[in-house]
Amino acid sequence: MRHGKKVNHLGRKTAHRKAMLANMACSLIEHKRINTTVAKAKALRTFVEPLITKAKSENNTTTEQSTHNRRVVFSYLRNKYAVTELFKEVAVKIGDRPGGYVRIIKLGNRQGDNAPMAMIELVDYNELYNPKGNKAKKSTRRSRRGGANKAAAPVADVETSQEEE
């Protein structure tokens, strides 16, 4: 029985598991979407979401706390390019999101060993599922009917006043 055991060990020793999750997190930050097995995707979600939260909170903290957050994230990722992209690009894009930065979409089974596969992606980087893009398009829509009536009415008044004179 697995009572009280929250970590999926993924059939690996601790050091191997941490290195694998760090590499997968760096790839996810760099490419914004990766394909992997469902179990690894679920483990990666619990690994990467606290790091994104630390990157997001950089804008609301002092310089010392910001530097500390970068160092903590670097101790997990061990890749300075991924840390830079996380703090500059990704944190700005997900700044107003309260959580749930990663989406897991199941893809079916792998050809060779029938393992369940999934695509894990950063939520704000998908244009198809992104509701913010749809809201921006709807808010720019204007009605022609209201503007045409208002513009036509004063012109008619001016013409009738000139005819009376």
C-alpha positions, 0 to 999 in steps of 0.5 A: 500500500502507498499510504502517505507516499506522495512522490512518484519515484518513476523507477529511478534513484533520487539523483537520477529523478532530480536530474531528469526533472530538471532537464525536462523543466529546462526543455519545457521552459525553452520550447513551451511544450514537450511530449512525454509519458503521463507519469513523467508529465504529472511529476514535472507539473509538481516540479515546475509550478513552484519554480514558476511561482517564484519567478512570478513573485520577482516583480513584487519583491525587493532586490535581495528577495529577487536574487534569492529567488533566482538562486533557488530556481537555479539550484533546481534547474541548473541551467542559467539560460532556462532561468533567464528565460523563466524570469524574463519571458515566462514570468511576465506572460503569466504575471496575472495568473493565480496558478495552474501554469501547466496543461497536460493533454493526453495523446494516446499510447506510444507505438513501441511499448504502449505507454500512455503519452501526454503533451505538457505545455505552458498554458499562456503560450497556446493560441488555440486554448488561450481565452485571453486572445479571444477576449481581446478580439471580442472587445475590439468589435464595434457596432456600425449601427449606433455610429451611423445614426448619430452621424446622420442626425446632425447632418439632417438638422443642418440641411433643414435649417439652411433650407428655411433661411 
